[in-house]
């Protein structure tokens, strides 16, 4: 049995569980009982993998980044989740969850979103399946991710701007849970990351595990072995990170490096570096590391990246970090913007600002020329072009490109 997988009670070590309002107890219990029999059935697998292949466009390429490899003295491969339909890894999860929702007889879908990629992916599969879709998004994010908001509306989703708190991802999650409490019978909540009450952290990780499943056979094809020396991914709630590492969690030959959003610095009040700064608490239905004050009040997360702007982190990642299985680096805003420009200029790939945090981690690591490094580019940067342009000077001050 893996040390890092969820146990029967929904815990990863001390983290996880299902802390839900009484009105949602039966709904969540029903999901816990049904999700594994459904997703492990042959009928589900056939439908899911057919959609991943024909609709999402998988497998996503594993690309050898020649110039960046020379720059960092390693063999760097990029897992191109940015090339999926809708432009990010999020679609892997929404395809799986909407199939699950349909098989459970649900007729209405809700979701939360930060950068808008999960919202777009949810709206996309709802259009595909002809289901009603409502997305909760912080008003701050509605402003800074305007294009994604319009995409969601074009796909037929209703977008609810959330004006509580600092009006970002955490507040959108809270609002989605409130809505779910009001409509438990007909509504399925498609959670976007490895957070929320059990079984969501496990469900999302399983839906995203297609990433590491492909990495294994793609590496075997390219280099004659199915594991890298390093895996690198950005982490907010933790879905692309979970998918990247899923099939390597117990393989001690593989070093796992995760890049969280440092904002202005993890030791300042303007940060989203939860693993560096957080203490154990309960947020959105699970026990996890949370940025909070002495009274347990949630502190606002701060980062240039809307998708990493979360004051908690999924319980699977909390447990792995606590056990020392993962190395977690805090990447500041200027480092991330620089990383995004560097990949753009050196490989012709504009990454999402979330993914740029993973690129920036390369500067903080020392490799041998023989090291095989796989880094997940979790999303494409179209949605962030304005932010890149606005902050170009910040990147120039950090380094030359």
C-alpha positions in Angstrom: 0.0 0.0 0.0 1.3 3.4 -1.0 2.1 5.9 1.8 0.8 8.7 -0.3 -2.6 7.5 -1.6 -5.9 8.1 0.2 -7.0 5.7 2.9 -10.5 4.3 3.2 -11.6 7.2 5.4 -10.6 9.8 2.9 -7.3 10.8 4.6 -3.7 11.3 3.3 -1.9 10.9 6.6 -3.4 13.6 8.8 -4.9 15.6 5.9 -8.1 15.2 4.0 -11.5 13.9 5.3 -14.9 15.3 4.5 -16.0 18.3 6.6 -19.3 19.2 5.1 -22.6 21.0 6.2 -25.2 18.5 7.4 -27.4 19.3 4.3 -24.6 18.0 2.0 -23.8 14.9 4.1 -26.1 12.5 2.1 -24.9 13.9 -1.2 -21.2 13.6 -0.4 -21.7 10.1 1.1 -23.5 9.0 -2.0 -20.6 10.3 -4.2 -18.1 8.5 -2.0 -19.9 5.2 -2.4 -20.5 5.5 -6.2 -17.4 7.2 -7.7 -15.0 4.2 -7.7 -17.5 1.5 -9.0 -18.5 4.0 -11.8 -15.0 5.2 -12.8 -13.5 1.7 -12.6 -16.3 0.2 -14.8 -15.3 -0.7 -18.4 -18.2 1.3 -19.8 -16.9 4.5 -18.1 -13.2 3.8 -19.1 -14.2 3.3 -22.8 -16.2 6.4 -22.9 -13.7 8.5 -21.0 -10.6 7.4 -23.1 -12.5 7.8 -26.4 -13.3 11.5 -25.4 -9.7 12.1 -24.3 -8.5 10.8 -27.6 -11.0 12.2 -30.1 -12.2 15.4 -28.3 -9.4 16.5 -26.0 -6.7 15.5 -28.5 -4.6 13.2 -26.2 -2.0 12.0 -25.9 -0.4 15.4 -25.3 3.2 15.6 -26.7 6.3 15.1 -24.6 8.6 17.6 -26.3 12.4 17.7 -25.9 13.3 21.4 -25.3 16.7 21.5 -26.9 17.7 25.2 -26.2 16.4 25.1 -22.6 18.2 21.8 -22.1 21.5 23.5 -23.1 20.7 26.5 -20.9 20.1 24.4 -17.7 22.6 21.5 -18.4 20.0 18.7 -18.4 17.7 16.8 -20.7 14.5 18.8 -20.4 11.2 17.4 -21.7 8.0 19.4 -21.6 4.7 17.7 -21.1 2.5 19.8 -23.4 -0.9 20.0 -21.5 -1.2 23.5 -23.1 -2.1 21.7 -26.4 -5.2 20.1 -25.0 -8.6 21.3 -26.2 -9.4 24.5 -24.2 -5.7 25.1 -23.6 -5.0 23.4 -20.2 -4.9 20.2 -18.2 -8.3 21.1 -16.7 -10.3 19.3 -19.5 -9.0 15.9 -18.4 -10.9 16.2 -15.1 -14.1 17.8 -16.4 -14.6 15.2 -19.1 -14.4 12.5 -16.4 -16.5 14.3 -13.8 -19.3 15.1 -16.3 -19.5 11.4 -17.3 -19.7 10.6 -13.6 -22.5 13.2 -13.0 -24.5 11.8 -15.9 -24.2 8.3 -14.6 -25.4 9.5 -11.2 -28.5 11.1 -12.7 -27.5 14.8 -12.0 -28.9 17.5 -14.3 -27.2 20.7 -13.2 -23.5 21.4 -13.0 -21.7 24.0 -10.9 -18.0 24.9 -10.7 -15.6 27.4 -9.2 -12.8 28.9 -11.2 -9.8 31.2 -10.7 -7.9 31.8 -13.9 -11.0 30.6 -15.8 -9.5 27.5 -17.3 -11.5 25.1 -15.2 -14.6 27.3 -15.8 -14.0 27.1 -19.6 -13.4 23.3 -19.4 -16.5 22.8 -17.4 -18.6 25.0 -19.7 -17.2 23.1 -22.6 -18.2 19.6 -21.4 -21.6 20.9 -20.4 -22.1 22.2 -23.9 -20.9 18.8 -25.2 -23.4 16.9 -23.0 -26.3 19.5 -23.2 -26.3 20.2 -19.4 -27.0 23.4 -17.5 -23.8 25.0 -16.2 -23.2 27.8 -13.6 -19.7 29.0 -12.8 -18.7 31.0 -9.7 -15.7 33.3 -10.2 -14.2 36.0 -8.0 -15.0 39.5 -9.3 -11.2 40.3 -9.3 -10.6 37.3 -11.6 -13.6 38.2 -13.8 -11.7 41.4 -14.5 -8.2 40.0 -15.1 -9.4 36.9 -17.1 -12.0 38.7 -19.2 -11.4 36.5 -22.3 -12.1 33.3 -20.4 -15.3 34.8 -19.0 -16.5 35.5 -22.5 -15.6 32.0 -23.6 -17.7 30.5 -20.8 -20.7 32.7 -21.7 -20.3 31.8 -25.4 -20.4 28.1 -24.4 -23.7 28.7 -22.6 -22.6 28.9 -19.0 -23.9 31.5 -16.5 -21.0 33.2 -14.8 -21.6 34.5 -11.3 -19.0 37.2 -10.2 -18.3 36.7 -6.4 -17.8 39.9 -4.5 -17.0 38.6 -1.0 -13.5 38.5 0.5 -10.7 39.5 -1.9 -13.0 38.3 -4.7 -10.7 35.5 -6.0 -10.6 31.7 -6.2 -11.1 30.9 -2.5 -14.3 33.1 -2.4 -15.5 31.4 -5.6 -15.2 28.0 -3.9 -17.1 29.2 -0.8 -19.9 30.5 -3.0 -20.1 27.3 -5.1 -20.4 25.3 -1.8 -23.2 27.6 -0.7 -25.1 27.0 -3.9 -24.6 23.3 -3.6 -26.1 23.4 -0.2 -29.3 24.9 -1.7 -29.5 22.3 -4.6 -28.1 19.0 -3.3 -30.5 16.7 -5.1 -30.0 17.7 -8.8 -26.6 19.4 -8.7 -23.2 18.0 -9.3 -20.3 20.1 -8.2 -17.3 19.7 -10.6 -14.4 20.6 -8.4 -11.4 21.8 -10.3 -8.5 20.8 -8.2 -7.3 18.2 -5.6 -9.2 19.9 -2.8 -12.6 19.8 -1.3 -14.2 17.0 0.8 -13.3 13.3 0.1 -13.6 11.9 -2.6 -12.8 15.0 -4.6 -9.0 15.0 -4.0 -8.8 11.4 -5.1 -11.3 11.7 -7.9 -9.5 14.7 -9.5 -6.0 13.1 -9.0 -7.3 9.9 -10.8 -8.8 12.0 -13.7 -5.5 13.8 -14.1 -3.3 10.7 -13.7 -3.5 10.3 -17.5 -0.6 12.8 -17.6 1.9 10.6 -15.8 0.5 7.5 -17.4 1.5 9.0 -20.8 4.8 10.3 -19.5 5.8 6.7 -18.6 5.3 5.2 -22.1 6.5 8.4 -23.9 9.8 8.3 -22.0 10.2 4.6 -22.7 9.8 5.4 -26.4 12.2 8.3 -26.3 15.0 7.3 -23.9 14.4 3.6 -23.3 13.3 3.9 -19.6 9.9 4.9 -18.2 11.0 7.3 -15.4 12.7 10.7 -15.3 15.2 11.9 -12.7 13.1 14.9 -11.9 9.4 15.8 -12.3 8.5 19.5 -12.0 5.0 21.1 -11.9 3.4 24.3 -10.5 1.0 23.9 -7.6 -2.0 25.8 -6.4 -4.8 23.5 -5.3 -2.7 20.8 -7.0 -4.4 19.1 -9.9 -1.8 19.3 -12.6 0.9 18.5 -10.0 -1.2 15.4 -8.9 -1.5 14.2 -12.5 2.2 14.7 -13.2 3.4 12.7 -10.2 0.5 10.2 -9.8 2.3 7.1 -11.2 5.7 8.1 -9.7 4.7 8.8 -6.1 6.3 5.6 -4.7 9.2 5.6 -7.1 12.1 7.0 -5.0 14.3 7.2 -8.1 12.2 10.2 -9.2 12.7 13.6 -7.4 9.5 15.6 -7.3 9.8 19.4 -7.4 6.7 21.6 -7.0 6.6 25.4 -7.6 4.1 27.4 -5.6 3.3 31.0 -6.0 5.5 33.2 -3.7 3.8 36.5 -4.8 6.1 39.2 -3.4 7.9 36.6 -1.2 6.7 33.7 1.0 7.9 35.6 4.1 5.7 38.7 3.2 2.0 39.3 3.6 1.6 39.2 -0.2 2.0 35.5 -1.0 0.1 32.3 -2.0 3.0 30.0 -0.8 0.7 27.8 1.4 3.2 24.9 1.9 5.8 27.4 3.1 3.4 29.5 5.2 0.4 27.4 6.0 -0.6 25.6 9.2 -3.1 22.8 9.6 -6.7 23.9 9.3 -10.0 23.1 7.6 -11.0 24.8 4.3 -13.7 23.9 1.8 -14.4 20.6 3.3 -10.9 19.1 4.0 -8.1 19.3 6.5 -5.1 20.8 4.8 -2.4 23.4 5.1 -4.1 26.8 5.2 -2.8 30.4 5.4 -4.6 31.6 8.5 -4.1 33.9 11.5 -3.9 32.8 15.1 -7.7 32.8 15.3 -8.1 30.5 12.4 -9.3 33.2 10.1 -8.3 32.6 6.4 -5.7 35.0 5.2 -5.9 36.3 1.6 -3.6 34.7 -0.9 -1.7 37.0 -3.2 0.0 36.2 -6.5 0.1 37.5 -10.1 -1.4 34.2 -11.2 -5.2 33.8 -10.9 -5.0 30.0 -11.0 -2.6 29.7 -8.1 -4.4 32.3 -5.9 -5.6 29.9 -3.2 -4.9 30.0 0.5 -4.9 26.2 0.9 -3.4 23.2 -1.0 -4.8 19.7 -1.6 -4.4 17.1 1.2 -2.4 14.7 -0.9 0.3 17.4 -1.5 0.2 18.4 2.2 1.0 14.9 3.2 3.7 14.4 0.6 5.4 17.6 1.6 5.2 16.8 5.3 6.8 13.4 4.6 9.6 15.0 2.6 8.6 13.2 -0.6 8.4 16.5 -2.5 10.6 19.6 -2.7 8.5 22.7 -2.8 9.9 25.9 -4.1 8.4 29.4 -3.7 8.5 31.3 -6.9 7.9 35.1 -6.8 5.9 37.1 -9.3 9.0 38.5 -11.0 10.6 35.1 -11.3 7.5 33.6 -12.9 7.1 36.4 -15.4 10.8 36.0 -16.4 10.3 32.2 -16.7 7.3 32.8 -19.0 9.3 35.1 -21.3 12.3 32.7 -21.2 10.3 29.8 -22.5 8.6 32.0 -25.1 11.9 33.3 -26.4 13.8 30.1 -26.3 11.3 27.5 -27.4 8.5 29.5 -29.0 6.0 28.3 -26.4 4.0 31.0 -24.4 3.0 29.3 -21.1 0.2 30.2 -18.8 1.6 32.2 -15.8 0.8 29.3 -13.6 3.1 27.1 -15.7 5.7 29.8 -15.8 6.2 29.2 -12.0 7.4 25.7 -12.9 9.7 27.0 -15.6 11.2 29.5 -13.0 12.0 26.6 -10.7 14.7 25.4 -13.1 16.9 28.4 -12.1 16.8 27.2 -8.5 18.0 23.6 -9.2 21.3 22.1 -10.2 21.3 19.3 -12.7 23.8 16.8 -14.2 24.0 16.7 -18.0 22.5 13.1 -17.8 19.5 14.2 -15.7 16.2 13.6 -17.5 13.8 16.3 -16.4 10.0 16.3 -17.2 8.2 19.6 -16.6 4.5 20.0 -17.1 3.4 23.0 -19.1 -0.1 22.9 -17.6 -1.7 25.6 -19.7 -1.2 28.0 -22.6 -0.5 31.7 -22.1 -3.1 33.3 -24.4 -5.2 34.3 -21.3 -2.2 36.0 -19.7 -0.7 38.0 -22.6 -1.9 41.3 -21.1 -0.4 40.5 -17.7 2.9 39.5 -19.4 3.0 42.8 -21.3 2.1 44.8 -18.3 4.9 43.2 -16.2 7.6 43.0 -18.9 9.7 45.5 -17.0 9.5 43.4 -13.9 11.0 40.4 -15.8 13.7 42.6 -17.4 14.8 43.8 -13.9 15.0 40.1 -12.7 17.2 39.0 -15.6 18.1 39.4 -19.3 16.2 37.7 -22.0 
